[in-house]
Amino acid sequence: MTPTTMTFFERFEVDILSGQKTITLRDEAEKHYVPGSVVTVSTFEDGREFCRLKILSVEPVLFDALTDYHAEQENMTLDELREVIQGIYPGIQQLYLISYQRVDT
């Protein structure tokens, strides 16, 4: 079944809406997004919907293989990105890079 929703922490909302954040890194449980599908996006904290995103690609990536390019797509430094990921998924190695573009607000 193709997922139709995605959540983000509120702190990422402005970057997503401005187009500065164009990827998300998720764990195994969230690798089932389908390129070409559109998902409704809401805040993790309170479920408030704030936009819709078109999924462009879903690719496996190892934590140790993250680069400045990935960090730039997340609108943060590589050190910040690694810290955020470890805060959400402690000790994770296998991630899934989901690229997207906003389709409306």
N, C-alpha and C positions, 0 to 999 in steps of 0.2 A: 504494500500500500504506500502510495506516494505521500510524504508529509506535506501538509498544507499550512503549517504554522512554524514560526521560529521565534525564540525569545532571546533578548539581549539584556544585559545589565543596563540600568538607566544611564550610567555614566558614558555609554557608547552612543546614545541616541543622537546627539548633536553631530558627531562625526559621521554617522550613517546618513542622516538627512542632508548633510553638506556634501556628501560624496567623497569625503576624505578617508573613510573606512570602507574598503571594497572587498574584504575577505573576512572570514571567521575561521578559527581553528577549533575543531570539535573532537570529541572522543568517538570511540566505536559505536556507541549508542545513537549517535546523530549522523552517521555516514550515509543514511538512506535517502538524502535529498536527490532529486532528479533534475539534471540539466534541462533547461527549457520550461520547467514548472515555475509557477508563481506562488509565493508564500506570504501570508499575512504576518506582520512582525509586531510583537508586543514586548512590553517591559517584563523582565523576569520578576521584579519585585511586586508589581500590582496588576499585571496582565493588561495594561493600557495599550491598545493598538496605536501605532504611530506611522506605519507605512506598509508598502508591499514591495517585495524584492523578487526579481527574476533570478533563478539559480543558473549560473553560467557553467560551472564545472565543480566536480568533487574529486579531489585527488589525495591519495595517501602521502603523508610527509612525516618524517621522523623528527622528534623534538630536537635532536642534535644537528639536524640538517637545516634548521631555520636560519635565515640570513637577514641582512639589512633590508633586502627587497621585501620580504614578508612583513617585517616590522613597519616599513614605509606604507604598505597596503593597509596596515592596522592603525596607521597614524600614531606610531610611538617608536621609541628606540628599541633596538634588539634586546638590550638588558631589561627594559620595561616589559616587553612582550614575553620574554622567558619568565619573568617574575609573575606576571598575570596568569600565564598558563599553569605554572606550578601552584599558584594559589587556588585555582579552580580544579585542576587535575594533578594533585601531588604525585610525583614520581612517574608520570606518564612518559612513554616513548613514542607510541604510535598515535599520530593525530590525523585528522582529515581536514584538508584545506578546501573550504567552500567559497568559491568566487561568486559574486552577485552584483547586480545593478538595481538601483531603485527604479520602480516603474510608476509610482505615484505617491501621494502623501495621504 
